[in-house]
Amino acid sequence: MHILKKIFNVVSLLIFLESLGALYYFLMIDIGMSAQTLHLTLRILPVLGVILGFFGNKGIFRNIVFTANLLFVTFIIFIPYIVRIYFWNQP
């Protein structure tokens, strides 16, 4: 069980790095990703990373990876929805 928790931490880190790379390529280099690929790499994978980071091995590595994925989810998912609902309500 201890090795499985370490694997959760490493997979969570890899998910964060993959999502960060996809965001960089989307914003800086227009490579023309499909909508399904962007949805998977920028929304679904970070949520999976948060879940895996939560169940990972306790320690500083877990806290860093969990916080990184949680911040990614916050800035990519929650803040755009809040802005769209409350501040961008022009007809």
PDB file of N, CA, C and O in Angstrom, chain B, residues numbered from 101:
ATOM      1  N   MET B 101       0.816  -1.198   0.000  1.00  0.00           N
ATOM      2  CA  MET B 101       0.000   0.000   0.000  1.00  0.00           C
ATOM      3  C   MET B 101       0.857   1.257   0.000  1.00  0.00           C
ATOM      4  O   MET B 101       0.477   2.284  -0.564  1.00  0.00           O
ATOM      5  N   HIS B 102       2.018   1.164   0.640  1.00  0.00           N
ATOM      6  CA  HIS B 102       2.911   2.323   0.712  1.00  0.00           C
ATOM      7  C   HIS B 102       3.458   2.677  -0.669  1.00  0.00           C
ATOM      8  O   HIS B 102       3.588   3.854  -1.003  1.00  0.00           O
ATOM      9  N   ILE B 103       3.779   1.658  -1.475  1.00  0.00           N
ATOM     10  CA  ILE B 103       4.298   1.895  -2.818  1.00  0.00           C
ATOM     11  C   ILE B 103       3.208   2.478  -3.713  1.00  0.00           C
ATOM     12  O   ILE B 103       3.491   3.323  -4.563  1.00  0.00           O
ATOM     13  N   LEU B 104       1.978   2.039  -3.532  1.00  0.00           N
ATOM     14  CA  LEU B 104       0.871   2.556  -4.315  1.00  0.00           C
ATOM     15  C   LEU B 104       0.661   4.041  -4.048  1.00  0.00           C
ATOM     16  O   LEU B 104       0.357   4.797  -4.971  1.00  0.00           O
ATOM     17  N   LYS B 105       0.818   4.465  -2.804  1.00  0.00           N
ATOM     18  CA  LYS B 105       0.669   5.884  -2.480  1.00  0.00           C
ATOM     19  C   LYS B 105       1.782   6.713  -3.100  1.00  0.00           C
ATOM     20  O   LYS B 105       1.550   7.846  -3.521  1.00  0.00           O
ATOM     21  N   LYS B 106       3.001   6.155  -3.162  1.00  0.00           N
ATOM     22  CA  LYS B 106       4.088   6.860  -3.835  1.00  0.00           C
ATOM     23  C   LYS B 106       3.804   6.987  -5.331  1.00  0.00           C
ATOM     24  O   LYS B 106       4.101   8.013  -5.944  1.00  0.00           O
ATOM     25  N   ILE B 107       3.229   5.938  -5.907  1.00  0.00           N
ATOM     26  CA  ILE B 107       2.875   5.976  -7.322  1.00  0.00           C
ATOM     27  C   ILE B 107       1.805   7.033  -7.565  1.00  0.00           C
ATOM     28  O   ILE B 107       1.852   7.731  -8.578  1.00  0.00           O
ATOM     29  N   PHE B 108       0.841   7.166  -6.656  1.00  0.00           N
ATOM     30  CA  PHE B 108      -0.176   8.208  -6.771  1.00  0.00           C
ATOM     31  C   PHE B 108       0.471   9.585  -6.816  1.00  0.00           C
ATOM     32  O   PHE B 108       0.077  10.428  -7.623  1.00  0.00           O
ATOM     33  N   ASN B 109       1.467   9.825  -5.951  1.00  0.00           N
ATOM     34  CA  ASN B 109       2.143  11.113  -5.940  1.00  0.00           C
ATOM     35  C   ASN B 109       2.864  11.382  -7.259  1.00  0.00           C
ATOM     36  O   ASN B 109       2.774  12.480  -7.808  1.00  0.00           O
ATOM     37  N   VAL B 110       3.569  10.392  -7.758  1.00  0.00           N
ATOM     38  CA  VAL B 110       4.325  10.579  -8.995  1.00  0.00           C
ATOM     39  C   VAL B 110       3.383  10.788 -10.185  1.00  0.00           C
ATOM     40  O   VAL B 110       3.637  11.642 -11.034  1.00  0.00           O
ATOM     41  N   VAL B 111       2.313  10.021 -10.246  1.00  0.00           N
ATOM     42  CA  VAL B 111       1.343  10.184 -11.331  1.00  0.00           C
ATOM     43  C   VAL B 111       0.667  11.547 -11.239  1.00  0.00           C
ATOM     44  O   VAL B 111       0.398  12.176 -12.263  1.00  0.00           O
ATOM     45  N   SER B 112       0.393  12.004 -10.035  1.00  0.00           N
ATOM     46  CA  SER B 112      -0.200  13.312  -9.854  1.00  0.00           C
ATOM     47  C   SER B 112       0.754  14.409 -10.327  1.00  0.00           C
ATOM     48  O   SER B 112       0.314  15.388 -10.930  1.00  0.00           O
ATOM     49  N   LEU B 113       2.034  14.260 -10.065  1.00  0.00           N
ATOM     50  CA  LEU B 113       3.027  15.218 -10.550  1.00  0.00           C
ATOM     51  C   LEU B 113       3.097  15.194 -12.075  1.00  0.00           C
ATOM     52  O   LEU B 113       3.152  16.248 -12.710  1.00  0.00           O
ATOM     53  N   LEU B 114       3.093  14.013 -12.659  1.00  0.00           N
ATOM     54  CA  LEU B 114       3.135  13.912 -14.120  1.00  0.00           C
ATOM     55  C   LEU B 114       1.891  14.519 -14.767  1.00  0.00           C
ATOM     56  O   LEU B 114       1.977  15.136 -15.829  1.00  0.00           O
ATOM     57  N   ILE B 115       0.742  14.343 -14.129  1.00  0.00           N
ATOM     58  CA  ILE B 115      -0.488  14.953 -14.633  1.00  0.00           C
ATOM     59  C   ILE B 115      -0.386  16.468 -14.579  1.00  0.00           C
ATOM     60  O   ILE B 115      -0.800  17.151 -15.516  1.00  0.00           O
ATOM     61  N   PHE B 116       0.158  16.999 -13.498  1.00  0.00           N
ATOM     62  CA  PHE B 116       0.321  18.452 -13.390  1.00  0.00           C
ATOM     63  C   PHE B 116       1.251  18.971 -14.475  1.00  0.00           C
ATOM     64  O   PHE B 116       0.957  19.982 -15.112  1.00  0.00           O
ATOM     65  N   LEU B 117       2.365  18.293 -14.689  1.00  0.00           N
ATOM     66  CA  LEU B 117       3.317  18.743 -15.705  1.00  0.00           C
ATOM     67  C   LEU B 117       2.715  18.647 -17.111  1.00  0.00           C
ATOM     68  O   LEU B 117       2.947  19.519 -17.948  1.00  0.00           O
ATOM     69  N   GLU B 118       1.952  17.599 -17.364  1.00  0.00           N
ATOM     70  CA  GLU B 118       1.277  17.458 -18.662  1.00  0.00           C
ATOM     71  C   GLU B 118       0.266  18.583 -18.875  1.00  0.00           C
ATOM     72  O   GLU B 118       0.188  19.146 -19.967  1.00  0.00           O
ATOM     73  N   SER B 119      -0.493  18.907 -17.861  1.00  0.00           N
ATOM     74  CA  SER B 119      -1.495  19.971 -17.972  1.00  0.00           C
ATOM     75  C   SER B 119      -0.820  21.326 -18.139  1.00  0.00           C
ATOM     76  O   SER B 119      -1.286  22.164 -18.913  1.00  0.00           O
ATOM     77  N   LEU B 120       0.257  21.540 -17.428  1.00  0.00           N
ATOM     78  CA  LEU B 120       0.993  22.802 -17.552  1.00  0.00           C
ATOM     79  C   LEU B 120       1.593  22.936 -18.947  1.00  0.00           C
ATOM     80  O   LEU B 120       1.553  24.015 -19.539  1.00  0.00           O
ATOM     81  N   GLY B 121       2.145  21.853 -19.473  1.00  0.00           N
ATOM     82  CA  GLY B 121       2.681  21.879 -20.834  1.00  0.00           C
ATOM     83  C   GLY B 121       1.601  22.121 -21.876  1.00  0.00           C
ATOM     84  O   GLY B 121       1.819  22.865 -22.832  1.00  0.00           O
ATOM     85  N   ALA B 122       0.450  21.508 -21.702  1.00  0.00           N
ATOM     86  CA  ALA B 122      -0.659  21.710 -22.640  1.00  0.00           C
ATOM     87  C   ALA B 122      -1.155  23.149 -22.588  1.00  0.00           C
ATOM     88  O   ALA B 122      -1.491  23.728 -23.621  1.00  0.00           O
ATOM     89  N   LEU B 123      -1.202  23.725 -21.399  1.00  0.00           N
ATOM     90  CA  LEU B 123      -1.614  25.125 -21.277  1.00  0.00           C
ATOM     91  C   LEU B 123      -0.607  26.043 -21.945  1.00  0.00           C
ATOM     92  O   LEU B 123      -0.991  27.004 -22.613  1.00  0.00           O
ATOM     93  N   TYR B 124       0.676  25.760 -21.774  1.00  0.00           N
ATOM     94  CA  TYR B 124       1.715  26.568 -22.417  1.00  0.00           C
ATOM     95  C   TYR B 124       1.586  26.492 -23.933  1.00  0.00           C
ATOM     96  O   TYR B 124       1.618  27.516 -24.616  1.00  0.00           O
ATOM     97  N   TYR B 125       1.439  25.279 -24.458  1.00  0.00           N
ATOM     98  CA  TYR B 125       1.303  25.136 -25.896  1.00  0.00           C
ATOM     99  C   TYR B 125       0.035  25.788 -26.417  1.00  0.00           C
ATOM    100  O   TYR B 125       0.029  26.336 -27.519  1.00  0.00           O
ATOM    101  N   PHE B 126      -1.023  25.737 -25.653  1.00  0.00           N
ATOM    102  CA  PHE B 126      -2.281  26.355 -26.070  1.00  0.00           C
ATOM    103  C   PHE B 126      -2.169  27.873 -26.093  1.00  0.00           C
ATOM    104  O   PHE B 126      -2.668  28.517 -27.016  1.00  0.00           O
ATOM    105  N   LEU B 127      -1.510  28.458 -25.072  1.00  0.00           N
ATOM    106  CA  LEU B 127      -1.439  29.915 -24.984  1.00  0.00           C
ATOM    107  C   LEU B 127      -0.306  30.519 -25.821  1.00  0.00           C
ATOM    108  O   LEU B 127      -0.495  31.570 -26.434  1.00  0.00           O
ATOM    109  N   MET B 128       0.851  29.883 -25.859  1.00  0.00           N
ATOM    110  CA  MET B 128       2.017  30.475 -26.506  1.00  0.00           C
ATOM    111  C   MET B 128       2.240  29.986 -27.937  1.00  0.00           C
ATOM    112  O   MET B 128       2.648  30.760 -28.802  1.00  0.00           O
ATOM    113  N   ILE B 129       1.979  28.740 -28.178  1.00  0.00           N
ATOM    114  CA  ILE B 129       2.238  28.149 -29.488  1.00  0.00           C
ATOM    115  C   ILE B 129       0.920  27.597 -29.996  1.00  0.00           C
ATOM    116  O   ILE B 129       0.395  26.630 -29.443  1.00  0.00           O
ATOM    117  N   ASP B 130       0.391  28.192 -31.025  1.00  0.00           N
ATOM    118  CA  ASP B 130      -0.907  27.752 -31.530  1.00  0.00           C
ATOM    119  C   ASP B 130      -0.722  26.487 -32.354  1.00  0.00           C
ATOM    120  O   ASP B 130      -0.417  26.546 -33.545  1.00  0.00           O
ATOM    121  N   ILE B 131      -0.911  25.334 -31.700  1.00  0.00           N
ATOM    122  CA  ILE B 131      -0.726  24.075 -32.411  1.00  0.00           C
ATOM    123  C   ILE B 131      -2.043  23.490 -32.893  1.00  0.00           C
ATOM    124  O   ILE B 131      -2.059  22.432 -33.523  1.00  0.00           O
ATOM    125  N   GLY B 132      -3.134  24.160 -32.607  1.00  0.00           N
ATOM    126  CA  GLY B 132      -4.422  23.707 -33.107  1.00  0.00           C
ATOM    127  C   GLY B 132      -4.916  22.428 -32.471  1.00  0.00           C
ATOM    128  O   GLY B 132      -5.297  21.493 -33.175  1.00  0.00           O
ATOM    129  N   MET B 133      -4.915  22.370 -31.145  1.00  0.00           N
ATOM    130  CA  MET B 133      -5.443  21.187 -30.466  1.00  0.00           C
ATOM    131  C   MET B 133      -6.947  21.113 -30.646  1.00  0.00           C
ATOM    132  O   MET B 133      -7.623  22.137 -30.746  1.00  0.00           O
ATOM    133  N   SER B 134      -7.460  19.912 -30.687  1.00  0.00           N
ATOM    134  CA  SER B 134      -8.903  19.755 -30.790  1.00  0.00           C
ATOM    135  C   SER B 134      -9.551  20.079 -29.445  1.00  0.00           C
ATOM    136  O   SER B 134      -8.886  20.101 -28.409  1.00  0.00           O
ATOM    137  N   ALA B 135     -10.839  20.326 -29.482  1.00  0.00           N
ATOM    138  CA  ALA B 135     -11.556  20.682 -28.261  1.00  0.00           C
ATOM    139  C   ALA B 135     -11.563  19.525 -27.271  1.00  0.00           C
ATOM    140  O   ALA B 135     -11.514  19.750 -26.061  1.00  0.00           O
ATOM    141  N   GLN B 136     -11.622  18.296 -27.761  1.00  0.00           N
ATOM    142  CA  GLN B 136     -11.625  17.139 -26.873  1.00  0.00           C
ATOM    143  C   GLN B 136     -10.283  16.997 -26.162  1.00  0.00           C
ATOM    144  O   GLN B 136     -10.244  16.667 -24.977  1.00  0.00           O
ATOM    145  N   THR B 137      -9.190  17.241 -26.871  1.00  0.00           N
ATOM    146  CA  THR B 137      -7.863  17.156 -26.260  1.00  0.00           C
ATOM    147  C   THR B 137      -7.690  18.232 -25.198  1.00  0.00           C
ATOM    148  O   THR B 137      -7.172  17.957 -24.115  1.00  0.00           O
ATOM    149  N   LEU B 138      -8.117  19.452 -25.497  1.00  0.00           N
ATOM    150  CA  LEU B 138      -8.019  20.523 -24.510  1.00  0.00           C
ATOM    151  C   LEU B 138      -8.880  20.234 -23.295  1.00  0.00           C
ATOM    152  O   LEU B 138      -8.456  20.470 -22.165  1.00  0.00           O
ATOM    153  N   HIS B 139     -10.073  19.731 -23.511  1.00  0.00           N
ATOM    154  CA  HIS B 139     -10.956  19.411 -22.386  1.00  0.00           C
ATOM    155  C   HIS B 139     -10.329  18.347 -21.496  1.00  0.00           C
ATOM    156  O   HIS B 139     -10.410  18.431 -20.270  1.00  0.00           O
ATOM    157  N   LEU B 140      -9.706  17.349 -22.109  1.00  0.00           N
ATOM    158  CA  LEU B 140      -9.084  16.282 -21.338  1.00  0.00           C
ATOM    159  C   LEU B 140      -7.868  16.792 -20.571  1.00  0.00           C
ATOM    160  O   LEU B 140      -7.740  16.531 -19.375  1.00  0.00           O
ATOM    161  N   THR B 141      -6.980  17.512 -21.238  1.00  0.00           N
ATOM    162  CA  THR B 141      -5.722  17.894 -20.591  1.00  0.00           C
ATOM    163  C   THR B 141      -5.854  19.092 -19.666  1.00  0.00           C
ATOM    164  O   THR B 141      -5.060  19.230 -18.736  1.00  0.00           O
ATOM    165  N   LEU B 142      -6.815  19.947 -19.887  1.00  0.00           N
ATOM    166  CA  LEU B 142      -6.919  21.144 -19.050  1.00  0.00           C
ATOM    167  C   LEU B 142      -8.022  21.081 -18.004  1.00  0.00           C
ATOM    168  O   LEU B 142      -8.050  21.923 -17.106  1.00  0.00           O
ATOM    169  N   ARG B 143      -8.917  20.130 -18.086  1.00  0.00           N
ATOM    170  CA  ARG B 143      -9.984  20.069 -17.092  1.00  0.00           C
ATOM    171  C   ARG B 143     -10.074  18.729 -16.375  1.00  0.00           C
ATOM    172  O   ARG B 143     -10.141  18.696 -15.147  1.00  0.00           O
ATOM    173  N   ILE B 144     -10.076  17.644 -17.104  1.00  0.00           N
ATOM    174  CA  ILE B 144     -10.294  16.336 -16.483  1.00  0.00           C
ATOM    175  C   ILE B 144      -9.039  15.826 -15.793  1.00  0.00           C
ATOM    176  O   ILE B 144      -9.110  15.336 -14.666  1.00  0.00           O
ATOM    177  N   LEU B 145      -7.891  15.933 -16.453  1.00  0.00           N
ATOM    178  CA  LEU B 145      -6.657  15.425 -15.849  1.00  0.00           C
ATOM    179  C   LEU B 145      -6.270  16.139 -14.549  1.00  0.00           C
ATOM    180  O   LEU B 145      -5.872  15.463 -13.600  1.00  0.00           O
ATOM    181  N   PRO B 146      -6.367  17.483 -14.457  1.00  0.00           N
ATOM    182  CA  PRO B 146      -6.040  18.109 -13.167  1.00  0.00           C
ATOM    183  C   PRO B 146      -6.966  17.690 -12.024  1.00  0.00           C
ATOM    184  O   PRO B 146      -6.524  17.584 -10.880  1.00  0.00           O
ATOM    185  N   VAL B 147      -8.227  17.454 -12.320  1.00  0.00           N
ATOM    186  CA  VAL B 147      -9.137  16.967 -11.275  1.00  0.00           C
ATOM    187  C   VAL B 147      -8.702  15.579 -10.827  1.00  0.00           C
ATOM    188  O   VAL B 147      -8.714  15.278  -9.633  1.00  0.00           O
ATOM    189  N   LEU B 148      -8.319  14.735 -11.776  1.00  0.00           N
ATOM    190  CA  LEU B 148      -7.787  13.421 -11.438  1.00  0.00           C
ATOM    191  C   LEU B 148      -6.491  13.555 -10.631  1.00  0.00           C
ATOM    192  O   LEU B 148      -6.251  12.774  -9.710  1.00  0.00           O
ATOM    193  N   GLY B 149      -5.660  14.538 -10.971  1.00  0.00           N
ATOM    194  CA  GLY B 149      -4.428  14.787 -10.221  1.00  0.00           C
ATOM    195  C   GLY B 149      -4.693  15.212  -8.788  1.00  0.00           C
ATOM    196  O   GLY B 149      -3.962  14.822  -7.877  1.00  0.00           O
ATOM    197  N   VAL B 150      -5.736  16.011  -8.582  1.00  0.00           N
ATOM    198  CA  VAL B 150      -6.104  16.413  -7.218  1.00  0.00           C
ATOM    199  C   VAL B 150      -6.544  15.195  -6.412  1.00  0.00           C
ATOM    200  O   VAL B 150      -6.166  15.042  -5.250  1.00  0.00           O
ATOM    201  N   ILE B 151      -7.341  14.334  -7.031  1.00  0.00           N
ATOM    202  CA  ILE B 151      -7.812  13.137  -6.331  1.00  0.00           C
ATOM    203  C   ILE B 151      -6.650  12.214  -5.993  1.00  0.00           C
ATOM    204  O   ILE B 151      -6.553  11.721  -4.869  1.00  0.00           O
ATOM    205  N   LEU B 152      -5.769  11.979  -6.959  1.00  0.00           N
ATOM    206  CA  LEU B 152      -4.620  11.121  -6.699  1.00  0.00           C
ATOM    207  C   LEU B 152      -3.671  11.750  -5.685  1.00  0.00           C
ATOM    208  O   LEU B 152      -3.108  11.048  -4.844  1.00  0.00           O
ATOM    209  N   GLY B 153      -3.491  13.064  -5.757  1.00  0.00           N
ATOM    210  CA  GLY B 153      -2.642  13.750  -4.784  1.00  0.00           C
ATOM    211  C   GLY B 153      -3.201  13.675  -3.375  1.00  0.00           C
ATOM    212  O   GLY B 153      -2.448  13.612  -2.403  1.00  0.00           O
ATOM    213  N   PHE B 154      -4.517  13.683  -3.267  1.00  0.00           N
ATOM    214  CA  PHE B 154      -5.134  13.579  -1.948  1.00  0.00           C
ATOM    215  C   PHE B 154      -4.888  12.211  -1.323  1.00  0.00           C
ATOM    216  O   PHE B 154      -4.679  12.107  -0.115  1.00  0.00           O
ATOM    217  N   PHE B 155      -4.911  11.168  -2.142  1.00  0.00           N
ATOM    218  CA  PHE B 155      -4.708   9.821  -1.636  1.00  0.00           C
ATOM    219  C   PHE B 155      -3.256   9.383  -1.650  1.00  0.00           C
ATOM    220  O   PHE B 155      -2.954   8.234  -1.328  1.00  0.00           O
ATOM    221  N   GLY B 156      -2.354  10.279  -2.016  1.00  0.00           N
ATOM    222  CA  GLY B 156      -0.933   9.933  -2.084  1.00  0.00           C
ATOM    223  C   GLY B 156      -0.294   9.835  -0.707  1.00  0.00           C
ATOM    224  O   GLY B 156      -0.933  10.050   0.323  1.00  0.00           O
ATOM    225  N   ASN B 157       0.991   9.504  -0.730  1.00  0.00           N
ATOM    226  CA  ASN B 157       1.777   9.349   0.490  1.00  0.00           C
ATOM    227  C   ASN B 157       1.919  10.699   1.198  1.00  0.00           C
ATOM    228  O   ASN B 157       2.218  11.705   0.554  1.00  0.00           O
ATOM    229  N   LYS B 158       1.711  10.727   2.496  1.00  0.00           N
ATOM    230  CA  LYS B 158       1.774  11.981   3.240  1.00  0.00           C
ATOM    231  C   LYS B 158       3.222  12.477   3.309  1.00  0.00           C
ATOM    232  O   LYS B 158       4.159  11.694   3.460  1.00  0.00           O
ATOM    233  N   GLY B 159       3.371  13.765   3.196  1.00  0.00           N
ATOM    234  CA  GLY B 159       4.690  14.362   3.235  1.00  0.00           C
ATOM    235  C   GLY B 159       4.708  15.655   2.439  1.00  0.00           C
ATOM    236  O   GLY B 159       3.674  16.105   1.945  1.00  0.00           O
ATOM    237  N   ILE B 160       5.881  16.247   2.316  1.00  0.00           N
ATOM    238  CA  ILE B 160       6.007  17.527   1.633  1.00  0.00           C
ATOM    239  C   ILE B 160       5.740  17.389   0.134  1.00  0.00           C
ATOM    240  O   ILE B 160       5.165  18.288  -0.479  1.00  0.00           O
ATOM    241  N   PHE B 161       6.154  16.266  -0.458  1.00  0.00           N
ATOM    242  CA  PHE B 161       5.921  16.042  -1.880  1.00  0.00           C
ATOM    243  C   PHE B 161       4.430  15.985  -2.176  1.00  0.00           C
ATOM    244  O   PHE B 161       3.973  16.536  -3.177  1.00  0.00           O
ATOM    245  N   ARG B 162       3.673  15.325  -1.315  1.00  0.00           N
ATOM    246  CA  ARG B 162       2.224  15.256  -1.495  1.00  0.00           C
ATOM    247  C   ARG B 162       1.610  16.645  -1.404  1.00  0.00           C
ATOM    248  O   ARG B 162       0.745  16.999  -2.206  1.00  0.00           O
ATOM    249  N   ASN B 163       2.052  17.427  -0.436  1.00  0.00           N
ATOM    250  CA  ASN B 163       1.491  18.761  -0.265  1.00  0.00           C
ATOM    251  C   ASN B 163       1.781  19.646  -1.472  1.00  0.00           C
ATOM    252  O   ASN B 163       0.918  20.409  -1.905  1.00  0.00           O
ATOM    253  N   ILE B 164       2.984  19.547  -2.012  1.00  0.00           N
ATOM    254  CA  ILE B 164       3.341  20.370  -3.166  1.00  0.00           C
ATOM    255  C   ILE B 164       2.517  19.966  -4.386  1.00  0.00           C
ATOM    256  O   ILE B 164       1.961  20.822  -5.075  1.00  0.00           O
ATOM    257  N   VAL B 165       2.440  18.671  -4.652  1.00  0.00           N
ATOM    258  CA  VAL B 165       1.725  18.189  -5.830  1.00  0.00           C
ATOM    259  C   VAL B 165       0.223  18.450  -5.701  1.00  0.00           C
ATOM    260  O   VAL B 165      -0.420  18.864  -6.666  1.00  0.00           O
ATOM    261  N   PHE B 166      -0.327  18.212  -4.532  1.00  0.00           N
ATOM    262  CA  PHE B 166      -1.749  18.456  -4.304  1.00  0.00           C
ATOM    263  C   PHE B 166      -2.078  19.933  -4.476  1.00  0.00           C
ATOM    264  O   PHE B 166      -3.074  20.278  -5.112  1.00  0.00           O
ATOM    265  N   THR B 167      -1.247  20.806  -3.912  1.00  0.00           N
ATOM    266  CA  THR B 167      -1.473  22.243  -4.024  1.00  0.00           C
ATOM    267  C   THR B 167      -1.328  22.719  -5.463  1.00  0.00           C
ATOM    268  O   THR B 167      -2.107  23.556  -5.919  1.00  0.00           O
ATOM    269  N   ALA B 168      -0.338  22.196  -6.182  1.00  0.00           N
ATOM    270  CA  ALA B 168      -0.143  22.599  -7.579  1.00  0.00           C
ATOM    271  C   ALA B 168      -1.350  22.221  -8.429  1.00  0.00           C
ATOM    272  O   ALA B 168      -1.840  23.037  -9.210  1.00  0.00           O
ATOM    273  N   ASN B 169      -1.828  20.999  -8.284  1.00  0.00           N
ATOM    274  CA  ASN B 169      -3.009  20.574  -9.047  1.00  0.00           C
ATOM    275  C   ASN B 169      -4.250  21.347  -8.627  1.00  0.00           C
ATOM    276  O   ASN B 169      -5.082  21.690  -9.466  1.00  0.00           O
ATOM    277  N   LEU B 170      -4.378  21.621  -7.348  1.00  0.00           N
ATOM    278  CA  LEU B 170      -5.534  22.368  -6.865  1.00  0.00           C
ATOM    279  C   LEU B 170      -5.523  23.807  -7.397  1.00  0.00           C
ATOM    280  O   LEU B 170      -6.571  24.339  -7.763  1.00  0.00           O
ATOM    281  N   LEU B 171      -4.353  24.432  -7.440  1.00  0.00           N
ATOM    282  CA  LEU B 171      -4.263  25.774  -8.015  1.00  0.00           C
ATOM    283  C   LEU B 171      -4.569  25.757  -9.506  1.00  0.00           C
ATOM    284  O   LEU B 171      -5.219  26.666 -10.024  1.00  0.00           O
ATOM    285  N   PHE B 172      -4.106  24.734 -10.185  1.00  0.00           N
ATOM    286  CA  PHE B 172      -4.403  24.607 -11.609  1.00  0.00           C
ATOM    287  C   PHE B 172      -5.904  24.476 -11.832  1.00  0.00           C
ATOM    288  O   PHE B 172      -6.464  25.123 -12.717  1.00  0.00           O
ATOM    289  N   VAL B 173      -6.546  23.647 -11.037  1.00  0.00           N
ATOM    290  CA  VAL B 173      -8.002  23.483 -11.150  1.00  0.00           C
ATOM    291  C   VAL B 173      -8.709  24.792 -10.834  1.00  0.00           C
ATOM    292  O   VAL B 173      -9.679  25.152 -11.501  1.00  0.00           O
ATOM    293  N   THR B 174      -8.231  25.503  -9.826  1.00  0.00           N
ATOM    294  CA  THR B 174      -8.855  26.770  -9.449  1.00  0.00           C
ATOM    295  C   THR B 174      -8.769  27.795 -10.574  1.00  0.00           C
ATOM    296  O   THR B 174      -9.768  28.432 -10.908  1.00  0.00           O
ATOM    297  N   PHE B 175      -7.587  27.959 -11.159  1.00  0.00           N
ATOM    298  CA  PHE B 175      -7.408  28.996 -12.174  1.00  0.00           C
ATOM    299  C   PHE B 175      -7.927  28.600 -13.552  1.00  0.00           C
ATOM    300  O   PHE B 175      -8.228  29.477 -14.361  1.00  0.00           O
ATOM    301  N   ILE B 176      -8.038  27.319 -13.837  1.00  0.00           N
ATOM    302  CA  ILE B 176      -8.487  26.897 -15.156  1.00  0.00           C
ATOM    303  C   ILE B 176      -9.974  26.553 -15.185  1.00  0.00           C
ATOM    304  O   ILE B 176     -10.617  26.689 -16.226  1.00  0.00           O
ATOM    305  N   ILE B 177     -10.523  26.111 -14.066  1.00  0.00           N
ATOM    306  CA  ILE B 177     -11.925  25.689 -14.063  1.00  0.00           C
ATOM    307  C   ILE B 177     -12.816  26.650 -13.281  1.00  0.00           C
ATOM    308  O   ILE B 177     -13.784  27.174 -13.832  1.00  0.00           O
ATOM    309  N   PHE B 178     -12.503  26.892 -12.004  1.00  0.00           N
ATOM    310  CA  PHE B 178     -13.425  27.637 -11.150  1.00  0.00           C
ATOM    311  C   PHE B 178     -13.489  29.121 -11.474  1.00  0.00           C
ATOM    312  O   PHE B 178     -14.585  29.668 -11.591  1.00  0.00           O
ATOM    313  N   ILE B 179     -12.371  29.779 -11.619  1.00  0.00           N
ATOM    314  CA  ILE B 179     -12.376  31.233 -11.851  1.00  0.00           C
ATOM    315  C   ILE B 179     -13.054  31.592 -13.181  1.00  0.00           C
ATOM    316  O   ILE B 179     -13.847  32.534 -13.197  1.00  0.00           O
ATOM    317  N   PRO B 180     -12.786  30.888 -14.308  1.00  0.00           N
ATOM    318  CA  PRO B 180     -13.537  31.229 -15.525  1.00  0.00           C
ATOM    319  C   PRO B 180     -15.049  31.066 -15.398  1.00  0.00           C
ATOM    320  O   PRO B 180     -15.801  31.865 -15.957  1.00  0.00           O
ATOM    321  N   TYR B 181     -15.508  30.047 -14.673  1.00  0.00           N
ATOM    322  CA  TYR B 181     -16.948  29.884 -14.489  1.00  0.00           C
ATOM    323  C   TYR B 181     -17.527  31.004 -13.627  1.00  0.00           C
ATOM    324  O   TYR B 181     -18.611  31.508 -13.918  1.00  0.00           O
ATOM    325  N   ILE B 182     -16.827  31.391 -12.588  1.00  0.00           N
ATOM    326  CA  ILE B 182     -17.311  32.484 -11.737  1.00  0.00           C
ATOM    327  C   ILE B 182     -17.361  33.785 -12.515  1.00  0.00           C
ATOM    328  O   ILE B 182     -18.336  34.531 -12.412  1.00  0.00           O
ATOM    329  N   VAL B 183     -16.333  34.067 -13.285  1.00  0.00           N
ATOM    330  CA  VAL B 183     -16.319  35.291 -14.095  1.00  0.00           C
ATOM    331  C   VAL B 183     -17.431  35.264 -15.127  1.00  0.00           C
ATOM    332  O   VAL B 183     -18.103  36.273 -15.344  1.00  0.00           O
ATOM    333  N   ARG B 184     -17.629  34.130 -15.759  1.00  0.00           N
ATOM    334  CA  ARG B 184     -18.667  34.028 -16.781  1.00  0.00           C
ATOM    335  C   ARG B 184     -20.058  34.195 -16.187  1.00  0.00           C
ATOM    336  O   ARG B 184     -20.922  34.812 -16.809  1.00  0.00           O
ATOM    337  N   ILE B 185     -20.284  33.664 -15.017  1.00  0.00           N
ATOM    338  CA  ILE B 185     -21.625  33.723 -14.424  1.00  0.00           C
ATOM    339  C   ILE B 185     -21.924  35.092 -13.827  1.00  0.00           C
ATOM    340  O   ILE B 185     -23.007  35.632 -14.054  1.00  0.00           O
ATOM    341  N   TYR B 186     -20.978  35.673 -13.058  1.00  0.00           N
ATOM    342  CA  TYR B 186     -21.287  36.875 -12.284  1.00  0.00           C
ATOM    343  C   TYR B 186     -20.845  38.177 -12.928  1.00  0.00           C
ATOM    344  O   TYR B 186     -21.467  39.210 -12.677  1.00  0.00           O
ATOM    345  N   PHE B 187     -19.809  38.178 -13.740  1.00  0.00           N
ATOM    346  CA  PHE B 187     -19.287  39.426 -14.240  1.00  0.00           C
ATOM    347  C   PHE B 187     -19.466  39.626 -15.738  1.00  0.00           C
ATOM    348  O   PHE B 187     -19.346  40.751 -16.222  1.00  0.00           O
ATOM    349  N   TRP B 188     -19.742  38.588 -16.466  1.00  0.00           N
ATOM    350  CA  TRP B 188     -19.825  38.664 -17.915  1.00  0.00           C
ATOM    351  C   TRP B 188     -21.247  38.387 -18.357  1.00  0.00           C
ATOM    352  O   TRP B 188     -21.500  37.479 -19.149  1.00  0.00           O
ATOM    353  N   ASN B 189     -22.156  39.164 -17.848  1.00  0.00           N
ATOM    354  CA  ASN B 189     -23.569  38.878 -18.126  1.00  0.00           C
ATOM    355  C   ASN B 189     -24.163  39.906 -19.068  1.00  0.00           C
ATOM    356  O   ASN B 189     -25.220  40.471 -18.789  1.00  0.00           O
ATOM    357  N   GLN B 190     -23.491  40.151 -20.184  1.00  0.00           N
ATOM    358  CA  GLN B 190     -24.062  41.004 -21.213  1.00  0.00           C
ATOM    359  C   GLN B 190     -24.884  40.145 -22.149  1.00  0.00           C
ATOM    360  O   GLN B 190     -24.507  39.012 -22.450  1.00  0.00           O
ATOM    361  N   PRO B 191     -26.004  40.676 -22.610  1.00  0.00           N
ATOM    362  CA  PRO B 191     -26.826  39.874 -23.543  1.00  0.00           C
ATOM    363  C   PRO B 191     -26.230  39.803 -24.920  1.00  0.00           C
ATOM    364  O   PRO B 191     -26.801  39.170 -25.808  1.00  0.00           O
TER     365      PRO B 191
END
